[in-house]
Amino acid sequence: MASEIVQSTVQENNIYLGQWTDWSYGPIAGMTLTLTHRNGGFLIAFVTLFVTITGARFWSTVSFVCHTTLSRRDAQDAIYHQRQAILRNATSSGTSVWRLLRLAWAWRRHDKASLLQRISLPHFLSFITLTSFAVAGIFSSRVATSAGGEVLIASSSCGIFQPQQDVAGATQFGPLNAYTTNRNQVFYADPVGDFERFEHEWMPIPELLVRDGDVNIIFLSANDIRFLNRVEDPWYSATNLLHEYDQYNSSISPHKDFQAFHRDDPARSLGCIERYQFCNPSLPLNIRCTPLGGILQAAQLASQLYQSAAQRDSFSWSSYAITNMAAGIREVVGTLGTSALQSRNSLTLGVQSILPDYQWELEAESWFKLTLADLQRSIVEQATGSTDPFIRQFFIRPNTTDQRRVCANQKIRSGSFTSVNVLGLSIILILGGFIIVMSFVLPSVIELLQRYRHRKAYSILEWLANDALQLQWLAHEATGSGNWHPSSSAYPTTTLGDLLAVLDVTDPKHVKLRNESRGTYGGR
């Protein structure tokens, strides 16, 4: 609920788009880029695609190293050559895992110990690469958060609300003697003295006075509400049994012995003590927080947590929104009235459904959640200004550098924008770019080094020869098809117009290459 209330008060033009620093994570890890939801979606899609490409190129490097490491110059069997061909031509780690599994299945009647020994390393490497980049692809999108990500507020209407008139009044109450008026309002005061309904503050009697908190008393009168169960809740207490059957309750139950319960007292009171505490997280743990106290008391003590005048000025500006713009229990109940009661959700036609014996706790919990939500709203509204033009005229703009700095450093969570961690994005792009470049450069660099040493290792030649186009060249050349031009290029060529061998499918289980011009064969 709190997030929805906060977001509803922020307009899209109050959010900063661009690069900013989230100082909660430091100057480097906190570098953040905020984009519109549309542009953020494009960025997330690009990052996911980039990680996928990086994974494919990383496998290319792994397969090259594995292929050259396992290369042998002496004669080898078919399993060896098929494994080497898979390593050379599998374009991804997933393809390699699948083809090596199929290779193992095809040779399952072979000596299993020897088979596993020869394919276990490439299969393990391809599987680790596949799973690693699958996980990386999932978590790479976390560098950009669009669901409740943090954004920076940037509004020219930042200020604090200060009405021109103080409509608050104070009433002093005496002993807790109750009497009612014909409007069902209950007042606790000396019945001989004068009383007035208070709007802001009141001075409790000594028995109710709490020095380290703000005291509130909330009155509840059930009036003529009927309760379907016997309510033992100390605030809603209704244990008076009624035996009635009239036109009113006949619509509820057709039985003449219909039972309902009535309130025990004209009104009951619920006392509430609000305590607040301010903390400075940069101080040692044992001295970073004020003692629990009333809102004004805690705010006054909190200024001692800051050493410099600039820090105290910044805190004073921020705390004003809490002490004067946020609603406490009294404001929540006073503003919402009976709508603040959770029990109204099960109230129909003056009949109250079953209430638990701890209903007052549910009410207090609901009020507390509302105060927390309104606390967040007040901080945000201080940074953005009110959306109501009439109320905005009562806002006082910041007039010091420190106050303006507070206005420029307020962040909230919003699902309407995408915030990107610049450090995480940079690591992905730099590391991924290095892997991609290395995958293209490494084979060429090793080949050049060997040329420099005037020798070419068999492992490099086998890597080049096991390429799909090179194997095709060897197969057709073995049948005498085509006038091939000797070259170390990965793309061998023939004389233009040369016709190559065709497939002889006379025996579908033993397809061969047949040179029709010479009648020679090369099969599998």
C-alpha positions as CSV (number, residue, x, y, z in Angstrom):
1,M,0.0,0.0,0.0
2,A,2.8,2.4,0.9
3,S,4.5,2.2,-2.5
4,E,1.2,2.8,-4.3
5,I,0.4,5.9,-2.2
6,V,3.9,7.3,-2.8
7,Q,3.9,6.6,-6.5
8,S,0.5,8.2,-7.0
9,T,1.8,11.5,-5.7
10,V,4.7,11.6,-8.2
11,Q,4.2,12.9,-11.8
12,E,6.5,11.6,-14.6
13,N,8.0,15.0,-15.2
14,N,9.3,15.0,-11.7
15,I,11.7,12.2,-12.3
16,Y,15.3,12.8,-13.4
17,L,16.3,11.0,-16.7
18,G,20.0,10.4,-17.1
19,Q,23.0,9.4,-15.1
20,W,23.0,10.0,-11.3
21,T,24.7,8.6,-8.2
22,D,23.0,6.6,-5.6
23,W,25.2,7.4,-2.6
24,S,23.8,4.5,-0.6
25,Y,26.1,2.3,-2.6
26,G,29.1,4.7,-3.0
27,P,30.4,6.8,-5.9
28,I,31.2,3.8,-8.1
29,A,28.7,1.1,-7.3
30,G,26.0,3.7,-7.0
31,M,26.3,5.1,-10.5
32,T,22.8,4.8,-11.9
33,L,21.2,5.5,-15.3
34,T,17.4,6.2,-15.4
35,L,15.5,5.7,-18.6
36,T,11.9,5.7,-19.7
37,H,10.1,2.4,-19.5
38,R,10.3,2.0,-23.3
39,N,14.0,2.7,-23.6
40,G,14.7,0.6,-20.6
41,G,12.9,-2.4,-22.3
42,F,15.2,-1.9,-25.4
43,L,18.3,-1.9,-23.1
44,I,17.2,-5.0,-21.3
45,A,16.6,-6.8,-24.6
46,F,20.0,-5.7,-25.9
47,V,21.8,-6.9,-22.7
48,T,20.2,-10.3,-22.9
49,L,21.1,-10.7,-26.6
50,F,24.6,-9.5,-25.9
51,V,25.1,-12.1,-23.1
52,T,23.8,-14.8,-25.5
53,I,26.3,-13.8,-28.2
54,T,29.1,-13.6,-25.6
55,G,28.2,-17.1,-24.4
56,A,28.5,-18.4,-28.0
57,R,31.8,-16.7,-28.6
58,F,33.1,-17.9,-25.2
59,W,32.3,-21.4,-26.2
60,S,34.2,-20.9,-29.4
61,T,37.3,-20.1,-27.4
62,V,36.8,-23.0,-25.0
63,S,36.3,-25.4,-27.9
64,F,39.4,-24.1,-29.6
65,V,41.5,-24.7,-26.5
66,C,39.9,-28.1,-25.9
67,H,40.3,-29.2,-29.5
68,T,44.0,-28.3,-29.7
69,T,44.7,-29.8,-26.3
70,L,43.2,-33.1,-27.2
71,S,44.7,-33.2,-30.7
72,R,46.9,-36.2,-31.5
73,R,49.2,-36.6,-34.5
74,D,49.2,-40.4,-34.8
75,A,46.3,-42.4,-36.3
76,Q,43.1,-42.4,-34.2
77,D,39.7,-44.1,-34.4
78,A,36.4,-42.7,-35.5
79,I,35.3,-41.6,-32.0
80,Y,38.3,-39.3,-31.8
81,H,37.7,-37.7,-35.2
82,Q,33.9,-37.3,-34.5
83,R,34.7,-35.7,-31.2
84,Q,37.1,-33.3,-32.8
85,A,34.6,-32.5,-35.5
86,I,31.9,-31.7,-33.0
87,L,34.3,-29.4,-31.0
88,R,35.2,-27.6,-34.2
89,N,31.7,-27.1,-35.6
90,A,29.4,-26.9,-32.7
91,T,28.3,-23.2,-32.8
92,S,27.2,-23.2,-29.1
93,S,27.8,-25.0,-25.9
94,G,24.2,-26.3,-26.0
95,T,24.7,-27.9,-29.4
96,S,27.9,-29.4,-28.2
97,V,26.2,-31.0,-25.1
98,W,23.5,-32.5,-27.3
99,R,25.8,-33.8,-30.0
100,L,28.3,-35.3,-27.6
101,L,25.4,-37.1,-25.8
102,R,24.2,-38.5,-29.1
103,L,27.8,-39.5,-29.9
104,A,28.0,-41.4,-26.6
105,W,24.7,-43.1,-27.4
106,A,25.7,-44.1,-30.9
107,W,28.9,-45.8,-29.4
108,R,27.2,-47.2,-26.3
109,R,28.3,-50.7,-27.2
110,H,31.9,-49.5,-27.3
111,D,34.2,-49.9,-24.3
112,K,32.4,-47.5,-22.0
113,A,35.4,-46.6,-19.9
114,S,37.4,-45.6,-23.0
115,L,34.4,-43.7,-24.4
116,L,33.7,-41.7,-21.3
117,Q,37.4,-40.9,-20.9
118,R,37.6,-39.4,-24.4
119,I,34.4,-37.3,-24.3
120,S,34.1,-36.4,-20.6
121,L,36.3,-33.3,-20.7
122,P,34.6,-31.6,-23.7
123,H,31.2,-32.6,-22.4
124,F,31.9,-31.2,-18.9
125,L,33.3,-27.9,-20.4
126,S,30.3,-27.5,-22.7
127,F,27.8,-28.2,-19.9
128,I,29.5,-25.7,-17.5
129,T,29.6,-23.1,-20.2
130,L,25.9,-23.7,-21.1
131,T,24.7,-23.4,-17.4
132,S,27.0,-20.5,-16.6
133,F,25.7,-18.3,-19.4
134,A,22.1,-19.4,-18.9
135,V,22.4,-18.1,-15.3
136,A,24.3,-15.0,-16.5
137,G,21.6,-14.3,-19.0
138,I,18.9,-14.4,-16.3
139,F,20.8,-12.2,-13.8
140,S,22.2,-9.8,-16.4
141,S,18.7,-8.3,-16.7
142,R,18.9,-7.4,-13.0
143,V,21.3,-4.5,-13.8
144,A,18.2,-2.8,-15.1
145,T,15.2,-2.7,-12.7
146,S,11.8,-1.6,-13.9
147,A,9.6,-3.1,-11.2
148,G,9.9,-0.8,-8.2
149,G,13.4,0.4,-9.2
150,E,14.8,3.5,-7.5
151,V,14.7,6.8,-9.4
152,L,15.8,10.3,-8.5
153,I,13.2,13.1,-8.0
154,A,13.9,16.3,-9.9
155,S,11.3,18.9,-9.3
156,S,11.3,22.7,-9.3
157,S,8.5,22.8,-6.8
158,C,10.4,21.3,-3.9
159,G,9.4,22.9,-0.6
160,I,7.8,22.6,2.8
161,F,4.1,23.2,3.6
162,Q,3.5,26.1,6.0
163,P,-0.1,27.3,6.2
164,Q,-0.7,31.0,6.9
165,Q,-2.9,30.4,9.9
166,D,-2.7,27.9,12.8
167,V,-6.1,26.5,13.3
168,A,-5.0,24.4,16.2
169,G,-6.5,24.9,19.6
170,A,-5.7,23.2,23.0
171,T,-8.1,21.8,25.5
172,Q,-7.2,20.7,29.0
173,F,-9.0,17.7,30.4
174,G,-9.7,16.7,33.9
175,P,-10.7,13.4,35.5
176,L,-12.0,10.7,33.2
177,N,-15.7,11.3,34.0
178,A,-17.8,10.5,30.9
179,Y,-21.1,12.0,29.7
180,T,-22.7,12.1,26.3
181,T,-24.5,14.6,24.2
182,N,-27.4,14.0,21.8
183,R,-24.9,13.7,18.9
184,N,-23.3,10.6,20.6
185,Q,-20.0,12.4,21.2
186,V,-18.3,11.5,24.4
187,F,-16.1,13.9,26.3
188,Y,-13.9,13.2,29.2
189,A,-13.7,16.3,31.4
190,D,-14.9,17.7,34.6
191,P,-18.7,17.8,34.2
192,V,-18.9,21.1,36.1
193,G,-16.4,22.9,34.0
194,D,-16.5,24.1,30.4
195,F,-15.4,22.0,27.5
196,E,-14.9,22.3,23.8
197,R,-14.1,19.9,21.0
198,F,-10.3,20.0,20.3
199,E,-8.8,20.2,16.9
200,H,-5.0,19.9,17.5
201,E,-3.6,19.5,21.0
202,W,-4.7,18.6,24.4
203,M,-3.1,18.3,27.8
204,P,-3.8,15.0,29.5
205,I,-4.3,14.7,33.2
206,P,-1.3,13.4,35.2
207,E,-2.6,9.8,35.2
208,L,-2.4,9.8,31.4
209,L,0.6,12.0,30.9
210,V,3.6,10.2,29.3
211,R,6.8,12.2,29.1
212,D,8.5,10.2,26.3
213,G,5.7,10.0,23.8
214,D,2.6,11.6,22.2
215,V,-0.6,10.5,23.8
216,N,-3.8,9.9,21.8
217,I,-7.2,8.8,23.0
218,I,-9.6,7.5,20.4
219,F,-13.3,7.2,21.3
220,L,-15.7,4.6,19.9
221,S,-19.4,4.6,20.2
222,A,-21.3,1.7,18.7
223,N,-24.7,3.5,19.0
224,D,-27.5,1.2,17.9
225,I,-25.3,-1.3,16.0
226,R,-26.3,-5.0,16.6
227,F,-23.4,-7.5,16.9
228,L,-24.0,-11.0,15.7
229,N,-21.6,-12.5,18.3
230,R,-20.7,-11.8,21.8
231,V,-17.7,-9.4,21.6
232,E,-15.1,-9.6,24.3
233,D,-12.8,-7.1,22.7
234,P,-12.0,-4.5,25.3
235,W,-12.7,-1.6,22.9
236,Y,-15.7,-3.0,21.0
237,S,-17.1,-4.8,24.1
238,A,-20.7,-5.9,23.4
239,T,-22.0,-8.5,25.8
240,N,-25.6,-7.3,26.3
241,L,-27.9,-9.9,24.8
242,L,-30.9,-8.6,22.9
243,H,-34.1,-10.7,22.2
244,E,-35.9,-8.8,19.5
245,Y,-38.0,-9.6,16.4
246,D,-39.2,-6.6,14.5
247,Q,-39.3,-5.4,10.9
248,Y,-35.7,-4.3,11.0
249,N,-34.1,-7.6,12.0
250,S,-36.6,-9.8,10.3
251,S,-34.8,-9.2,7.0
252,I,-31.7,-10.8,8.7
253,S,-33.1,-13.9,10.3
254,P,-36.6,-15.4,9.9
255,H,-36.4,-16.9,13.4
256,K,-38.2,-15.2,16.3
257,D,-35.4,-16.3,18.7
258,F,-32.9,-14.3,16.7
259,Q,-30.2,-13.1,19.0
260,A,-28.0,-10.1,18.8
261,F,-25.7,-8.2,21.2
262,H,-25.6,-4.6,22.1
263,R,-22.7,-2.4,23.2
264,D,-21.8,-2.4,26.9
265,D,-21.2,1.3,27.2
266,P,-22.2,4.5,25.4
267,A,-18.5,4.9,24.4
268,R,-15.2,3.3,25.1
269,S,-11.7,4.9,24.8
270,L,-8.5,3.5,23.3
271,G,-5.3,5.0,24.5
272,C,-2.3,5.2,22.1
273,I,1.2,6.4,22.7
274,E,3.3,7.3,19.6
275,R,7.1,7.3,20.0
276,Y,9.6,8.3,17.4
277,Q,13.3,7.8,16.9
278,F,15.8,9.4,14.5
279,C,19.1,7.8,13.6
280,N,22.3,8.9,11.9
281,P,23.8,5.7,10.3
282,S,27.2,7.3,9.9
283,L,27.7,7.3,13.7
284,P,28.8,4.3,15.9
285,L,26.0,2.0,16.7
286,N,25.7,2.9,20.4
287,I,25.2,6.7,19.7
288,R,23.6,6.8,16.3
289,C,20.0,7.1,17.5
290,T,18.0,9.3,19.7
291,P,15.9,7.9,22.6
292,L,12.3,7.0,21.8
293,G,10.1,10.1,22.4
294,G,7.3,12.3,21.0
295,I,7.7,13.6,17.5
296,L,8.8,17.1,18.5
297,Q,11.0,15.8,21.3
298,A,12.8,13.3,19.1
299,A,13.3,15.8,16.3
300,Q,14.8,18.3,18.7
301,L,17.2,15.7,20.1
302,A,18.1,14.5,16.6
303,S,19.9,17.7,15.8
304,Q,22.6,16.7,18.2
305,L,23.5,13.7,16.0
306,Y,25.0,16.0,13.4
307,Q,28.2,17.9,14.0
308,S,28.3,20.6,11.2
309,A,25.9,23.4,10.7
310,A,25.3,22.2,7.1
311,Q,24.3,18.7,8.3
312,R,21.9,20.2,10.9
313,D,20.4,22.5,8.3
314,S,19.8,19.6,6.0
315,F,18.3,17.5,8.7
316,S,16.1,20.4,9.9
317,W,14.7,20.8,6.4
318,S,14.0,17.1,6.1
319,S,12.5,16.6,9.5
320,Y,10.0,19.4,8.9
321,A,8.2,17.2,6.5
322,I,8.0,14.5,9.2
323,T,6.9,16.7,12.1
324,N,4.5,19.0,10.2
325,M,3.5,17.4,6.9
326,A,3.0,13.7,7.9
327,A,-0.1,12.4,9.7
328,G,0.1,10.6,13.0
329,I,-2.5,8.3,14.6
330,R,-4.6,11.3,15.6
331,E,-4.7,12.8,12.1
332,V,-5.4,9.5,10.4
333,V,-8.4,8.8,12.7
334,G,-9.6,12.4,12.7
335,T,-9.5,12.7,8.9
336,L,-11.0,9.3,8.0
337,G,-13.4,9.2,10.9
338,T,-15.4,5.9,11.0
339,S,-13.8,5.0,7.6
340,A,-10.6,4.3,9.6
341,L,-12.3,1.3,11.2
342,Q,-11.6,-2.1,9.7
343,S,-14.7,-3.4,11.3
344,R,-16.8,-1.4,8.8
345,N,-15.8,-3.9,6.1
346,S,-18.2,-6.4,7.7
347,L,-20.9,-3.9,8.8
348,T,-24.2,-4.2,6.8
349,L,-27.5,-2.4,7.5
350,G,-26.5,-1.6,11.1
351,V,-25.5,-5.3,11.8
352,Q,-21.9,-6.0,12.6
353,S,-20.6,-9.4,11.6
354,I,-18.5,-11.6,13.8
355,L,-15.5,-9.7,15.4
356,P,-12.5,-11.4,17.1
357,D,-11.6,-10.5,20.7
358,Y,-8.5,-8.7,19.4
359,Q,-10.2,-6.4,16.9
360,W,-8.7,-3.3,18.6
361,E,-5.2,-4.7,17.7
362,L,-6.3,-5.0,14.0
363,E,-7.5,-1.4,14.1
364,A,-4.3,-0.1,15.6
365,E,-2.2,-2.1,13.2
366,S,-4.1,-0.6,10.3
367,W,-3.6,3.0,11.6
368,F,0.1,2.4,12.1
369,K,0.5,1.2,8.5
370,L,-1.4,4.3,7.3
371,T,1.0,6.6,9.3
372,L,4.0,4.9,7.7
373,A,2.5,5.3,4.2
374,D,1.8,9.0,4.9
375,L,5.3,9.5,6.3
376,Q,6.7,8.4,2.9
377,R,4.2,10.6,1.1
378,S,5.2,13.6,3.1
379,I,8.9,13.1,2.3
380,V,8.1,12.7,-1.4
381,E,5.8,15.7,-1.4
382,Q,8.5,17.8,0.1
383,A,10.7,17.0,-2.8
384,T,8.1,17.3,-5.5
385,G,5.7,19.9,-4.2
386,S,2.0,19.4,-4.0
387,T,0.1,18.5,-7.1
388,D,-2.7,20.8,-6.0
389,P,-2.1,24.4,-7.2
390,F,-4.0,25.8,-4.3
391,I,-1.9,24.0,-1.7
392,R,1.3,24.7,-3.6
393,Q,1.0,28.4,-2.8
394,F,1.6,27.6,0.8
395,F,4.9,25.8,0.1
396,I,8.1,27.6,1.1
397,R,11.0,27.0,-1.3
398,P,14.5,26.1,-0.1
399,N,16.7,29.1,0.4
400,T,20.1,27.6,1.3
401,T,22.6,25.4,-0.5
402,D,22.1,22.6,1.9
403,Q,18.3,22.7,1.6
404,R,18.5,22.6,-2.2
405,R,20.9,19.7,-1.9
406,V,18.3,17.8,0.0
407,C,15.7,18.5,-2.7
408,A,18.1,17.2,-5.3
409,N,19.0,14.0,-3.5
410,Q,15.6,12.4,-2.9
411,K,15.0,9.0,-4.4
412,I,11.9,6.8,-4.5
413,R,10.8,3.5,-6.0
414,S,8.8,3.6,-9.2
415,G,7.6,1.1,-11.7
416,S,7.2,3.7,-14.4
417,F,10.9,4.0,-15.2
418,T,13.9,1.7,-15.6
419,S,17.0,2.3,-13.5
420,V,20.3,0.7,-14.7
421,N,23.3,0.1,-12.6
422,V,26.1,1.6,-14.6
423,L,28.8,-0.4,-13.0
424,G,27.1,-3.7,-13.6
425,L,26.3,-2.7,-17.2
426,S,29.9,-1.6,-17.8
427,I,31.3,-4.9,-16.4
428,I,28.9,-6.9,-18.7
429,L,29.9,-4.8,-21.8
430,I,33.6,-4.7,-21.1
431,L,34.0,-8.4,-20.1
432,G,31.7,-9.5,-22.9
433,G,33.5,-7.4,-25.5
434,F,36.8,-8.8,-24.4
435,I,35.5,-12.4,-24.7
436,I,34.1,-11.7,-28.2
437,V,37.3,-10.1,-29.4
438,M,39.4,-12.8,-27.9
439,S,37.4,-15.6,-29.6
440,F,38.2,-14.1,-33.0
441,V,41.8,-13.2,-32.3
442,L,43.1,-16.1,-30.4
443,P,43.4,-18.7,-33.2
444,S,44.9,-16.1,-35.5
445,V,47.4,-15.0,-32.9
446,I,48.5,-18.6,-32.2
447,E,48.9,-19.3,-35.9
448,L,51.0,-16.1,-36.4
449,L,53.2,-17.1,-33.5
450,Q,53.8,-20.4,-35.1
451,R,54.6,-18.9,-38.4
452,Y,57.0,-16.6,-36.7
453,R,58.8,-19.7,-35.3
454,H,58.7,-21.2,-38.8
455,R,56.6,-24.2,-37.9
456,K,53.0,-25.0,-37.8
457,A,51.8,-27.3,-35.0
458,Y,49.6,-30.3,-36.0
459,S,46.9,-29.2,-33.6
460,I,46.4,-25.9,-35.4
461,L,46.3,-27.6,-38.8
462,E,43.8,-30.1,-37.5
463,W,41.6,-27.3,-36.1
464,L,41.6,-25.6,-39.5
465,A,41.0,-28.9,-41.3
466,N,38.0,-29.9,-39.2
467,D,36.0,-26.9,-40.2
468,A,32.8,-27.9,-42.1
469,L,34.0,-26.3,-45.3
470,Q,37.4,-27.8,-45.0
471,L,36.0,-31.3,-44.5
472,Q,33.7,-30.7,-47.5
473,W,36.8,-29.8,-49.5
474,L,38.7,-32.9,-48.4
475,A,35.7,-35.2,-49.2
476,H,35.2,-33.8,-52.7
477,E,38.9,-33.7,-53.5
478,A,39.2,-37.3,-52.5
479,T,36.8,-38.2,-55.3
480,G,38.7,-36.0,-57.8
481,S,35.8,-33.5,-58.0
482,G,36.7,-29.9,-58.8
483,N,39.9,-28.1,-59.4
484,W,40.6,-26.9,-55.9
485,H,43.0,-24.0,-55.3
486,P,45.3,-24.8,-52.4
487,S,44.9,-22.2,-49.7
488,S,45.0,-21.8,-45.9
489,S,41.8,-19.8,-46.1
490,A,38.7,-21.1,-44.2
491,Y,36.8,-20.8,-47.4
492,P,38.4,-23.0,-50.1
493,T,37.5,-22.3,-53.7
494,T,37.5,-24.1,-57.1
495,T,37.8,-23.0,-60.6
496,L,34.6,-21.2,-61.6
497,G,32.1,-23.6,-63.1
498,D,33.6,-26.8,-61.7
499,L,31.0,-29.5,-60.9
500,L,31.5,-31.4,-57.6
501,A,30.5,-34.9,-56.6
502,V,26.8,-35.8,-56.0
503,L,25.3,-38.1,-53.5
504,D,24.8,-41.7,-54.5
505,V,21.7,-42.8,-52.6
506,T,21.5,-46.3,-54.1
507,D,21.9,-47.6,-50.6
508,P,20.1,-45.1,-48.2
509,K,22.0,-46.7,-45.3
510,H,25.3,-46.1,-47.0
511,V,25.3,-42.8,-48.8
512,K,28.4,-42.0,-50.9
513,L,29.9,-39.2,-52.9
514,R,30.1,-40.0,-56.6
515,N,32.1,-38.2,-59.2
516,E,30.0,-38.6,-62.3
517,S,32.7,-37.5,-64.6
518,R,35.2,-40.1,-63.3
519,G,33.0,-42.7,-61.6
520,T,35.0,-42.6,-58.3
521,Y,33.4,-42.9,-54.9
522,G,33.9,-41.6,-51.4
523,G,31.4,-42.9,-48.8
524,R,30.4,-43.0,-45.2
